[in-house]
Amino acid sequence: MRTSKIATVALLLAALGSGYATAADTTTQGLSRGQVLAELADAQRTGDIVDAKTGQKLNELNPSAYPAKVAVQGKTRDQVLAELAEAQRAGDIIDAKTGQKLNELNPGAYPSKSATQIVTREQVLAELSEAQRNGDIVDGKTGKKLNELYPHSYPSHS
C-alpha cells in the first residue's frame, strides 16, 4: 500500500513537472498570457478539451452541447481545372527531374511575367530629399514624423 502511494505521488510530481515544461514551452512560442487565456476560452466554448478519463474531446463525447464545426468550402472542380490550365499556359508546372518550373527551363515557350516597376537611385534620392525637406521622416523613439514633432520647422502640408 505504501509503495503504491509513493508511486502515485511520484507520478503526480512527474505530471506536474511536464505540465510546467509544456507551459514554459508555450511561452517560448511567443504567446502572451492573454492569447493563452483566449485559446482556453475558445477550447472550452467549442469542447476541444480532452476528457482525462476517456481520452476523447468533450465535443466528441457530447456533440449536442457544443456548436457544430463549420465545414470549410473547398474549390470546385471547375476552379481547380481553371487553375491547372492557367499554370500550364504560364509554365508554372514543376519539372519532376529538375525541380524547376517549365517557364524557367524554357522561358521562350511561355509568356513573360510582367516586371515590377523599378525605381532608379536618382528617384529614391529625390524622394528622400523631399521627405527630409517636408519632415516626413519618422522619429525612431516616438514613431511620429518630424513635422508632427516640430511643426514650425517644416512647411505646412495645407
Contacts in CASP RR format, 6 or more apart in sequence:
PFRMAT RR
TARGET T0000
AUTHOR 0000-0000-0000
METHOD contacts of the structure
MODEL  1
MRTSKIATVALLLAALGSGYATAADTTTQGLSRGQVLAELADAQRTGDIV
DAKTGQKLNELNPSAYPAKVAVQGKTRDQVLAELAEAQRAGDIIDAKTGQ
KLNELNPGAYPSKSATQIVTREQVLAELSEAQRNGDIVDGKTGKKLNELY
PHSYPSHS
26 36 0 8 1.000
31 39 0 8 1.000
42 48 0 8 1.000
43 49 0 8 1.000
45 66 0 8 1.000
45 67 0 8 1.000
46 59 0 8 1.000
46 66 0 8 1.000
46 67 0 8 1.000
46 69 0 8 1.000
47 57 0 8 1.000
47 58 0 8 1.000
47 59 0 8 1.000
47 65 0 8 1.000
47 66 0 8 1.000
48 57 0 8 1.000
48 58 0 8 1.000
48 59 0 8 1.000
49 57 0 8 1.000
49 58 0 8 1.000
50 56 0 8 1.000
50 57 0 8 1.000
50 58 0 8 1.000
51 57 0 8 1.000
51 58 0 8 1.000
51 61 0 8 1.000
54 61 0 8 1.000
58 65 0 8 1.000
58 66 0 8 1.000
59 65 0 8 1.000
59 66 0 8 1.000
59 69 0 8 1.000
75 83 0 8 1.000
86 92 0 8 1.000
87 93 0 8 1.000
89 110 0 8 1.000
89 111 0 8 1.000
90 103 0 8 1.000
90 110 0 8 1.000
90 111 0 8 1.000
90 113 0 8 1.000
91 101 0 8 1.000
91 102 0 8 1.000
91 103 0 8 1.000
91 109 0 8 1.000
91 110 0 8 1.000
92 101 0 8 1.000
92 102 0 8 1.000
92 103 0 8 1.000
93 101 0 8 1.000
93 102 0 8 1.000
94 100 0 8 1.000
94 101 0 8 1.000
94 102 0 8 1.000
95 101 0 8 1.000
95 102 0 8 1.000
95 105 0 8 1.000
98 105 0 8 1.000
102 109 0 8 1.000
102 110 0 8 1.000
103 109 0 8 1.000
103 110 0 8 1.000
103 113 0 8 1.000
130 136 0 8 1.000
131 137 0 8 1.000
133 154 0 8 1.000
133 155 0 8 1.000
134 147 0 8 1.000
134 154 0 8 1.000
134 155 0 8 1.000
134 157 0 8 1.000
135 145 0 8 1.000
135 146 0 8 1.000
135 147 0 8 1.000
135 153 0 8 1.000
135 154 0 8 1.000
136 145 0 8 1.000
136 146 0 8 1.000
136 147 0 8 1.000
137 145 0 8 1.000
137 146 0 8 1.000
138 144 0 8 1.000
138 145 0 8 1.000
138 146 0 8 1.000
139 145 0 8 1.000
139 146 0 8 1.000
139 149 0 8 1.000
142 149 0 8 1.000
146 153 0 8 1.000
146 154 0 8 1.000
147 153 0 8 1.000
147 154 0 8 1.000
147 157 0 8 1.000
END
